[in-house]
């Protein structure tokens, strides 16, 4: 059965998608108008994702926080020396893993606090797939990678909401 959320081709009889965890046991719920369904099926590439801000795993927390503030982004993608995505560090990580707990920001590397092996998508994945993953896992940023797992951008929940708002405005 083809998953209605991520288009993964599952074997017959399974109750959840092996790729994204979407329930396959019920009929896919009506998401409203055909126009709305078409918007959610658009690829993430239409969001015009922002250029990724990247850093190496041995970058200090002080530098990472400076990047978050200076570039006005919600996440820094952590790449290995081969350029492949190995982790993500977000503004939420600053609040829950750093603030009030760590004082020596210059002496701690991001590698010790980043989320390793983050969920990432290709730019041709459907917006609804990204929303589904965000809902299941509770994150707000999805790294976009190329065929070699090198970051090419990132999408955020805010980007998706803005896209829907711009393309699904009521006609007056």
N, C-alpha and C positions, 0 to 999 in steps of 0.2 A: 504494500500500500504506500502511496506517495504521501508524505507528510504535508499537510496544508500550511504548515508554518515555515518549514525550511526546504521543502521539496526533496528531502532525502527519500530514496527508494528503499523502504523497509520490506522485510520478508512478510509474507501473508500470516495473519493470525496474531501478530504482536500487538500489545495494548498501548505501548508508548514508543515514540520515535527513538531509535538508537542514536541519532545525531543530536537532537535538541531536547528530548524528554517530553514533547507535546503528547497529550493523550490522543490515542487513535481509536479508542473504544467507543467514543460517542461521535455522532455526526458533527462535522465542523460547524460551529455556531455561525449564525448570520451576523456579519459585521456591519450591516446597514446597507446603504446604497452601493450600487455597482461602482460609482465614481470613487467612493471611499475605499472600497476593496482594491480598486486599481491603484490608488495612491500608495497603499501599504505593500503592494506587490512590486513597486518600483525598486530598482537597485539602490543600494546605499551611495553609489557614485553620484546620484542626482543631488545629494545633500551638499555637494561642493565642499568636501571635508577640508579642514584646515591642515596646513603643513604640520607634520608631527614635530614636537619638541622632543629630542632624544638625548640620552646621556648614557655613559658607561656605568656598569655595576659598581665600580669603585669610586664613583663621584660622592662627595660628602653631602650629608643632608642639608647643610647650609647652602651649598650650591644649588641643590635641587629645589629648595624652597625659594631661593632667589629666582630660579627659572620660572617657577609657577607664577610668582608675583610679576616678574618683569615682562613675561610674554603674555600675561593675562589668559592663562589656560588652566584647565581643571586637571590635567594629567601630564606626566612626563613619561615617555616610553623608554624603557631601559633596553639597550641593545648590546649584544656581545661584540667582541672585536671583529667578528665576521659580518656585522651589520644586521644579524637576525634578532628578532624580538625575543627577549628572555624575561621581561617583567614590565610591570606598570606601577607607578607611584602617583597617587591622586591627592587632591586637596583633602579628601576625607581621611586619607592615611595620616596627614599632618594633624588633623583634629583628634583622631582616635589612637594613634600610635606614637605621636611625638609630643604634642602640646601638654605641658605640665609633667611630663615623664622623663624627657631627655633634655639635658642642659648643654652638653658639649656637642653641638651640631657639626662642628668642623671635624670631629674625630670619629664619627660614625658614618659608614657608607650606606648608600641607598639599598645595596644588595641585601642587607640584614633586615630591612623593613618592607621591601617591595613585595607586591604580589607576583610570585614567579609563575611562569607559563600561563599568562592570562588568556582568556577566551578572546580570540581574534577572528575576524571575518575578512573575506575578500570583498572588494568594492562592488562585485556583481551580486552579492547576497541581497535578498529582499529586506526592505525596511521592517516588515513584520517579523522577520527572523531575529533581527537585532532587538526589537521591542520585546519579543518573547524571551530571549536570553536575559535581557535586563530585568525583566519581571521575575524570572525564576531565580536568578543569582543575586539580585539586588545591587547591581552596579549601574553607573550612569555614563560610562565611557567605554567605547569599543574600538580597540585598535584595528585599523585596516592594513592588511599586509598583501604583498604581491605573492607570486607563485613560489618564491624562495624564502617566505616568511620574513621579509624585510618590510618595516613600516613604510607606508605610503601616505598615511593620514590617520585620522580618528574621527569617529562620529560620537555625538553625545545625545542624551535624551533631549536636551534643549534644541539641538539642531533638528531633530525629528519633529518636535512640536512646532518649531518655526516653519518647517517645510509644509506640514499639514495645514497650518494656519494660512500660509500664502497661497496654497493650491486648493483649499476647500472652503474658501470664504463664501458665506451665503450671498446669493445674488439678490439685489434689491430692486 
